[in-house]
């Protein structure tokens, strides 16, 4: 097989590896969200474990690579090790369902028996995520340095080869993420997706073993071929003053870089001893304070990783305001981010070896990232208009296009530049420091240096995600967080450009570009992102960008109306239909179970339903809310929620509702679920068979469960599927409708009839529930389906399980209303008899 064909096969293997890796990643994050929750703390634990494993693997296998090559004197050992790594990842993918199930049981045991404090609890969650993810990601992290050494160690065009390698793997990741997030999970399920990812890895491993048997060693590039020092021709002063070494170091003399220990990327002609030894004494003192371009690249790429993942957190949080935040929304954002990285790396990889001053190029790329990040903030400020002009959410595909469009407008340019940084950093840092021995174990060679470069970039990325999510956004908000990261890129760029000794004209251009970017940052409109409008209006009475979400509250005086928006979606309006829905959710279970001693409310919102329930003589009411800012904003709803936060016996926990129920050992007389929409990425898991089974196990024998089921933006099929799944677990299910798009599923220990609801009239008249709900006839009219009718209505529905739950947005409101209307008319007629 020819060298070009061999290289093509290696690229294909790395493409497949990237695709299977992203399939696994998407599935692992989904599975662990079921165990550890969807809160930002749980997501941070999973991300830290994932990125930490990649960094450790890259570092460790980078060090192994050169030693392995030196010991075996052959590149085939690298291919065999690469195949073994893929096999290890595949075996872990196959074992994931059983392994994660065991970790979930361990997690529940820790919560039940140890009852740790919050800090210890989060630490335990991080430790378990580490147990789950570090082994396979450690193996994944080792693949890049292995193949980097295999393809680049014997060639001078390191930048092109490493850029292409990084790009092809990222393109594979794009395909894997798209397939997993939009096709595989709905069609094959979580387990099937994992098995497919594992099968791809095994197939790639088999091809890698075959390739190792037929591999032909690449001849050493003349630039890296060892030559006796005595036979080296003595260069003329003109040739010695302007070779690749001088260009790679940004124009500095070779002797200066040699004096401070630069790598061969900085000075490919370093084996010529005459230059180094004669010039060193005269320049060493002057050169010592300056870091080498290689070291600058290592430090700069680490900080660039910090900024990149910081941006991703900020952009994802801000884009969530303009998206439906559906189960596929994060996939769209992730894929857009990866496309930019891949295209940028591929584009720069083909050009990097032509540039005379890669350090200056590194600096200008960082400046470009900072500039584009500032421009992106202007796009965020005009995003509602952009979406109105270029998109229309008329269906599933149109919704996909709208979310991709928004993500591309914000991310594409900066991520293109981010992707272009890798080949530049690789050329500056990853060339073997001793060109006379490309696999020298003391310096590590290409594989070790790529491993170190990628590992530190990954560590920086992990810290960037943590700082952006937990420190920057809560303290200074989304806009200022993005500006802070942009300033980091500008500082990196200015430092690298100045280190490259630019001409006066280049310095003036640097000053002009930096000044223009700072001026643009100073002139930005206020960073208030509402999703549905641009700018601030007087009716905005509360706005907070918290750790988990952005919350805004509006208050209109005439007619009196309050509205709470969470990440741009209307969650707590006080219109007539919504208030009745909140009151039914709070009062109905207490009326059906008047002797209840405790209640759990999953989804506090702004507390209106909790306030209604608190008017009943229930000693203990425990609410769980994911977004802390919603609880803070509840102070603005004190008239509607009856100041429930100050009531004795009322307790609230900031946590993911399903996760809280998973680790709770208490049984409740009443459980309510007032989650956000089923299509929402943080709520889909509250409408599955496994969740309902969990709820049933936490109810007392005579317990009552009520769940709000909205049907705007929900397909009729998904609506019927959810109803059938609910009744499969709770046979005595009734369906209630209170107007607009508010319906409720009510589970009781025995069949519930309309006559029994009419009999609640006396209780209604003697409590605050009567003022909120009216008399027994009005309440009975809301019960539109008995359990037999529910069974007939949902007969053709499917059982929704965690493995394949995937609710997509649809414009089926009128169809669902038409299906419910006959039942609603009959209920009103029967209640009024």
N, C-alpha and C positions, 0 to 999 in steps of 0.2 A: 504494500500500500504506500502511495506517495505521501510525502510530508504534508502537503496541503490537505489531502484526504483525511489523514490522521487528525490533523487539527480540526477539521470540520466535524469529525465524529466526536471529539472531545467537547466541542462547542454544543453539539446536539445533546450530549449527555448532561452538560451543565444546564441547558435549557429545561430538560425534563426534570432535573433535580430542583430547579427553581419553581417549576409548576407544582410538583408534588409537595415541596416545602410550604408553599402558600396555601395549598389545599389543607395540609395538616394544621397550619397556623390558624386559619379561619375556623376550622372545626374545633381545635383545642380551646380557643378563646370562647366559643359558644358553649362547649361542654363545661368549662370551668366557671362560666357565668351562672350556670344552673346550680353548681355546688357552692361557690363563694359569693355569688350575688353580682348585680350589675352596678353597684355603687362605685364611685371613683376610687375608693380605697381598695376594693377587690380588684378592679381593673389594673390599678397600679401594681398590686402584688403580682398579678399574672404577667404584666409587661416587664417588670423588673426581673422576674425569673427567666422569661423568654430571652430578653436581651443579654442578661448575665451569662446564660448558657452559650449564646453565640460568641460573646467576647472571650470567654474562657477557652472555648474550642478553637477559635481563631489563633489565640496566643499560643496555646499548647501545641497544636498541630503545626503551627509555623515553626516552632523550635524543633519539632520532630522531623520535619520535611528534609532539611539539609543533612542531618545526621543519617537519615535513612538512605538518601541518595549517595552519600559518601561511602556508607558501609557496603551497599550493594553494587556500587559503581554502575548503576543502571536506572533509567527513568521508569522502567516497568514496575518497580516497587511502589512508586507513587500511584500508578493506576490501580494496582491491587489494593492498596490501602484505601483509595477513593471508593472502590467497589465495596470494601468491608464497611466503610462508613455508611454508605447507602443501605446496605443490608441491615445495619443496626437501626437506622431510622425506620426502615420498613417494618422490622419486627416490633418496634415500639408502637408504630401506628396500629398494627394488628392487635396489640395487647391493650391499647388505650381504653376501650370500653370497660374491660374488667378492672384495669388499674385505677381508672378515675372513679369507678364505683367504690373500690376499696378506700380510696382517699376521702371520698365523701362520707363514708361510714366513720372513718377516723376523725374527720372534721366534726361530725355530729357528736361523737363520743367526747371529744375535747370540750365542746360547748356544753353538753349535758352534765358531765361529771366534774370538770375543772372549773366551769363558770368563770372564765378569765375576765380581768378588767379590759376595757377597750384597747389599751395599748398592747397588752399581752395577746389579746384576741387578734388584732391586726398582724402582730408579729407571727402568730401561729398560722394565720392564713398565708402569709408570705412564705413561711417555711414549707407549708404543704404544696404551694404552687411551685416552689423550687424543686421539691421532690418529684413533682409531676413533669416539669418541663426541662430542667437542666440536662438530664441525660440525653434526650434526643437533640436538643438544640446545641449541646456541646459537640455532638457528632456533625450536625449541620455546619457549625462554625468552622470546622476543620476542612471543609471541601474547597474553599476559595484559596487558602495558601498552598494547598497541594497542587491544584491545577495551575495556579499562578507560577509556581516553580517549574512545573512540567512544561509549560508553553513559553515561558519568558526567560528562564535562566540562561539559555544558550544563545539568546538573540539580543541585539542591541536595541531594537524598537520596543522597549518595555512598555512605554506608554500606550502604544497602539494595541498591543496584545492584551495588556491588563484591562484597558478600557473596553475592549471588545468582550472580554471574559465577563466583566462586571455587567455590561449591558445585556448580554445574552441571558445571563442568569436572571436579571431583573425582568426582562421580557417574558421569560418563563413564569416568573412570579405574577405578572399581570394576568396571564392566561389562567393560572391556577386560582388566583383570587376571584376573577370574574366567574369562572366555572363553579367554584365552591359556593360563592355568595348568591348566584342567580340561578344556577341549573342543578348542581349536584345535590345540595341539601334538600330542595323540594322534591327531586325525582328519586334519588337513591337513599336519602336520609343521611344522618350523621355517620352511622356505622358504615354504610356503603361507600360514602365519600372517603372515609379513612382507609378502607380496604382498597379502593382504587388508587389512592395516593401511595399506599404501601406497595401495590402491584407495580406501579410506575417505577418506584425506586428499585424493586427487585429486578425488573427488566433492564434498567440502566446499569445495575451492578453486573448482570450477566454479560452485557455488551462490553463493559469495562474490563472484565476478566478476559474476554475473547481478544479485546484490543491489546491487552498486555502481552498475550502470546504472540501477536503478529507485529508488535511495535518495532519501528526502526528508529534508532537513536538519531536525533538531529545533530548535524555537525556544529561544533562551536563556531559562533560568529567570529570573524577575524578580529573584531574589536574586543572580544572577550577571550581570545585564544592566548594561553600563556606563552610568553616569549622570554628568552634569556635576556637579562638586562644588558649584557655586553653587546648583544647583536642588535639592540635597538638603535635605529639611526638617530644621530644627533640632529634635532630639528633646528631650523634657522630661527632667529629671534622672531621673525614675522609669523611663522607657523606656530610658534610656542605661545604667542600672545593672543591668538584668537581661534582656538579650537573649540570643540563642544564644551569643554570644561568651563571656559570663560563664559560661553553663552548660557550654560545651565546655571551658573552661579549668579546670573543677572548682570554680567559685565565685569565682575571683579577679576583680578588677575589670578591665575592658577595658583601661584605661590601663596597668596593670602588664604585661599581655601585650604590648601594643603597644610598650612601652618596651624590651622585650628581643627584639623582632623576631619575634614569633609569626606563624604562617601564618594564612590566612583561616579555617581550621578552628577555630583558637583565637579568632578575632575576625571573624566574617562582616561586622560593621558597620564594618570598618576604614576604608572609604572616607569615612566621616564625619570629615573632618579636624578639626573643632572639638574633639572629645573628645580625640583623640590629642595635639594640640599644646598644649592647655591643661594637660593633666594630666601630661605627660611629665616636666617638670623636677622635680616633687615626689616621684616614685616611682622614677626610673630607678636610682638607687644601691641602693635597697633590693631591687629586683627582679633586678638583674644576676646575682647568684650562682645563681639558680634556673633550671634548664633549662626550656624551654618544654614544654608537653604534647606538642607535635608531635615535638620532639626526644626526649622520654622514650619516646614510642611507637616511634620508629625504633630507639633503643637497646634498648628492652624487647623489641621483636619480633625483633630479631637474637638476643638472649640466649634468647628463647623458642624460636627455631629450634634453637639449640644444645641446649637441654634436650629438645626434642621428639625429635630424632634420637638423642640419647643414651638417652632412654627406649626408643625403638624397638629399639636394639641390645640393651639390657639385657633388655627384655621378650622379645624374640625368642630370646635365648640361654636365658632361664629357661623360656619356654614349650616350647622344644625338648626339655626334660627330661620334659615331660608329654605330648608328642606322639610320633607314630611317626617324625618327621623324614623323612617321605616326600617324593616329588618335588613334591607339591602343598602341603606343610605351610607353606612360606614364603608361597605364594600366599594361603592362608587368613589368615595373620597380616597380610599386606599389605592385603588387602581389608578386614579388620576395622578396621584403622587408618584406611584411607581413608573407610570408611563413617562413622566417628566424626567425621572432619574435615568431610565433606560435610554431614552432618546438623547439626552444630554451626554451621557457617557459614550454612546456609540458615535455621536457626532464629533466629540472632542478626541476620542480614541484614534480616529482616522487622521487627525491633524496634529496631535501633540508633539510628535517627533520632529515636526518641521519648525517649531517655534524656537527662536534663539534665546529667549529669556522666559523660561517656564515659571520662575518665581514671580516675575512681574505679571504674568498671565494669571497665576494663582491669586494675586492680589486684586486684579481687576475683576475676576469672577466673584470674589467675595463682595466687592463694591457693588457689582451688578445684582447680587442676591439682596443686599440691603436696599438698593434702589427699588427693585421690583416688589419687595415686601411693603415699602411705603406706598407705592402705586396701588398695591392690592387693597390697602385701606380705603383709598378713594373709590375703588370698585365696590367694596362692601357698603360704603355710604350710599351708592346708587343702585344697589342690587335689586330692590323691589322694581324699579323702572326697567332695568335690564331684563329681568325675568318676564315682566309684562310684555316687553317688546319682542323678545326672541323665543319665548316658550309659552306653552299653554297646557295645563294639567288636565287633559281630556281623557286620559286612560293610563294604563300601566306603562306602555312604551313612552308616552309623552312625559310621564312623571320621571322615568329614567333619564330621558334627554334633559329635562329641566335640572335635575340634580347634577348630571355630568357637566352641563353648561356652566352652572354656578361654580362647580369645583374647578373646571378648566380655566375660567376667567381669573380665578384667584391664584391657583397653584401652578399653572403650566409654565409660565416664564421663570419664576424662581426655582422650580424643581428642575427645569432644563439646565439651569446654571449650577445647581447643586450636583446633578449627575455629571456635569462636565468637570467638576472639581476632582473627582477620583482619578482619572488618568493623569491629570497634572500632578497631584500629590504622589501618585505612584511613580511617575518619572523622577520627581525630585527626591523621593525617599527610598523606593523599593529596589533600585538597582543595587546589586551586590557591592559592598564596600571595597572588596578586593577583586579587581577585574582579572588578576592572575589566577584566581581560584574561585570560580563562580559558586561553588558549593561549600565555601569555607565554613566549618562548624562554629568557629568562634564568633563570626559575624552573622551567620545564619543564611546568607544568600537571599534570593528573591522571595522564596516561600516564607521564611521567618520574618522578613521585613514587611511583606504584605500582611502576614498574620498580625504583626504588631500594629501596623497602621490601621487595619480594620478593627482590631480589638479595642484600641483606644478610641476610635471613632464611635464604636458601639457603646463603650462606657460613657463617653460624652453625651451620646444620644439618650441613654437611660437617665442621666442626671438632668438633661434638658427637659425631658418629658415630666419628670418629677417636679422640677422647679417651676415650670410653666403652669402645671395643673394645681399644685398645692401652695405655691408662694406668689408667683407673679400675678396670676388672674385674680385670686381673692384680694390681694393687696392693692394692685394698681389697675385692674381691669383688662379687658381684651385688647383694646387699641394700644394702650401704653405698653402692654406686654409685648406686642408685636414690634412696637417702636424700639423697645429695649433690645430685643434680639437683632433688629436691623442695625442699631448702633454697634453691636458686637461685630456684625459682619463688616461694617464700614471701618471699624478700628483694625480688624484683622487685615482687611484689604489695604488700608493705608500703610500699615506696618510692613507688610510684605512688599508692597510697591516701592516704598522708600528704601528698604533693604536692598532692592535690586539696583540701586543707584541710577535712578532715571535722569534724563536730561532736564534742563530747565523747562522746556516745553511740556514734558510729561508731568513735571511737578505742578505746573500751572493748570494743566488739564485735571490732575487729581484734586487740586484745591477747588476748581470750578465745579466738578461733578459732586464732590462731597458737600460743598456749600449749597448747591441746588437741592440735593437730597434733604439736607437739614432744613432748608427753607420750606420745602414741600411738607415735611413732617410738622413744622410749626403752623402751617396754614390748614391743616386737616380740620374738617368739620367735627363737631362733638362725637365721641365714640359711643353713641347710644344706638344699638342695633335691635330693632323691634320685629323685623321680618316682614311685616305687612305694610309699613310706611317708612318714609324717610324723614328724619328730623324729630324734634321734640315738640310736643304740644302741651298746653297748660294742664290738660286733663291727666297727664302722667304724674302720679303721686308717689310712685315707688319704682326704683330701678336698681337691680343689684346683680352683678356678675359673680356668682359664687363658684365653689369648687365643682359642683355637679351640673349646674344649669344657670341660665340667665332668666330672671324673673322680673316682670314688669306688671304694675297694677295701674289701671285707669279708672277714674271716677268722673261720671257725668252727672251734673246736678239736676237737669231737667230733660227728659224724665229721669228720676234717680236710677242709676245703674253703675255697677262696678264690674270690672273685668280683670281677671288675672291671666297673664300670658307666661307660659313656661317654654323657653326656647322657641318663641314665636307662635305657639299654639294656644288657642283660647281654652283655658282649663276651668276657670271658676267664674262664669258670668252669673249675674243675679237677676236675669230676666225671669218671667213668670214660669216658663216651662222648666228651666234649670233649677229654680228654687224648689219647685215641687219634686223634682227628681232627688235633690239633696235631702229633702224632708222625708220622702218615702224611704230612702236608704237609711236614715237615722231612726225614724219612728217605727217603721213596719216590723223589723225583727224584735224590737222591744215589746210591741203590742202582741206579737205572736208568742213571745216567751216572757210573760210579765214577771216571772219569778227568777229571771236571770241574775246570776251573781257576778258574772264577769263577761266582758266582751272584748274582741280584738277587731280593730278597724284597720284594714290594709289600704293605705292611701288616705292621709289626713287632708291633703289639699290645703285649703284655707279654713277648714274646720267647721263648715256649716252642718254637714251630716253629723259630725261628732257632737256639736252643740245641741242638735235635736235629740240625739240619743241620751245626752247627759241630763235632759229634763225628766228622764224616767228613773225610778229608784234602783239603779244598778250600782252596786258598791264600787266596782273597779272597771274602768274603761281604759284600754291600752291602744293607742294609735301608733302606726308605723308610717313614716314618710321618708321618701328617698331624698327629697330636695329640702335642705335646711332653710333656704330663703323663703320657701312657701310658708313655713311655720312663722318666720319673722314677719312676713307680709300679712299673716292672719290677724295681726293687731289692727289692721285697717278694716277688718271684717267683724269687729267685735259686736256690732249691732246684729249682724246676720248669724254669727256663731255663738252668740250669747256669752261671750267672754269665757269660752270653754277652757282656755289655757290656764285660767285661774281657779278652776273648780277643783275641789278636793276629790280624790279618788281617780283623777284623770292623769294619765302618764303618756309621754310620747317618746319614741325612739327614732333616731335618724338612721335608717337602714333600708336595704332592699327588702320588700315585703315577703317574697318567697323565701329568701335566705333566712329571714327572721323566723318564719314558720318552720323551716327545715330544722333549725337548731333549738326550737322551743320545745320543752317537755310538758308544758301546761295544756290542759284541755279547757275549752271555752264553751259557754252556753250560746254565745252569739259570735259569728264571724261575718264581717262584711268586706267586700273587695271593691274599692272605688278607684281602680287603676286608670291610667290613661288608655288611649285607644289601642285595640288589639294589634294594629299594624305597627305600633310604636316599638322601637328596638329595645326599650326598657320594660315593656309590658307584655310582649307576646307570650312569655312563659307563664302568665297568670290565666291562660285560657286553654290549658292542655289537660289531658287525662291524668298525668302525673301530679299536676298541681291540685286538681280536684280531689284526687286520692289522698294527698297530703292534708288538705283541709278536712276531709272526712275523719282522718285519724286524730285530728286535734279538736274535734267537736265532741261534746258530751252526748250521751245516748238520746237526749231530747233536744239537741242543739239545732239552731237555725242558721242557715248560710244564705246571704243575699249578695248577688254580684250585679253591678251595673254593666250593661252591654250596649254601648252606643253603636249605631249603624251608619253614620255618615262616613263616607270614604271606605266603606267595607263592602266586599262583594256578597251577593245573596248566598252564594255557595258557602263562603266562609261563615256567614251568619248562621246558616242551618247546621254547619259542622260543629260550631261551638255549642249550639243548643243541644244537639244530640250527644256530644261528649259530656256535657254537664249532666244530662239525664241518665247517661250510662252509669255514672257514679252515684247520683242522687235520684233514685226512681220517683220519689214524690216531688217532682219539679212542676212549678207553675211559672207562667210567663206573664209579666206585667208591662204595661205601656202607659207612660205618663205624658205623652205629647212630644212634638218635635222629633228628635232621633234618640230619645231616651227609653230604653227598655231594661227590664230587670229579670234575672233568673233567681227564683226563690226556692230553696230546698228546705223541706220540713220533715220531721220524723214520721209523720203520718199524712195521708191525703188531705189536702186543703181545698175546701169548697168555697163558693161565693157566699153561701149562707153563713158560713163561719166568719167571713169577713164582715158581713152585714151585722153580725152579732157583736162586733167590736164597737158598735156605736156608743154604748154607755161609757166604755173606756176613753173613747175619743172626746166625749163631752166633758169628762172630768180631768183632762190633762191638757198640756200645751199642744199635744198632737192634734187636737181638734181645731185649734186656731190655725195650724199649718196645713192640715190635710182636709178639713171639712168633716162632714158626717160620714157615717158608715156607707151610705149609698155612693158617695163620690169616690171613696176608697175602693169599694167593690167594683166600680166601673173600670178601675185601672187593672184589675185581674182579667186578662183577656183570654188566657188559655189554661184549662185544667190539664192534669198530667196526661190524660188520654189524648187530648188535642195537641199537646206538646209532642207526644210520641208520633202522631200522624204528621205533624208539620215538619219534623226533622227526620222522617223515616229514611229518606235517601241521603242523609248526611253521612259523613265519614267520622271516625273517631280521630281526634287531633292528638297526636303524641309528640313529646319533646323531640323525638328523632327527626320528624319531618315538618314540624310546625312552621308555616311560612305564609303569613297573611299579607296580601298585597292590596294596595289602594285601588278602589273601583268606584265608579259613579252609579251605584245600584240603589241609592236611597229611595227613589220612587218605586222601584220594583219591590223592595222590602216593605215599604209603606202599603203598597197595593196588596201584598200578601197578608199583612196584619189587619188591614182595614175591616174585613168581614168579621173577624174575631172581636175587634174593638166595638163595632156596632152592636153585635149580639150581647157583649158584656154590658154596655150602657143600657140596653133594653132590659136585660135581666135585673140589673141593679136598681132600675127605676120602677120595677113592678110594684 
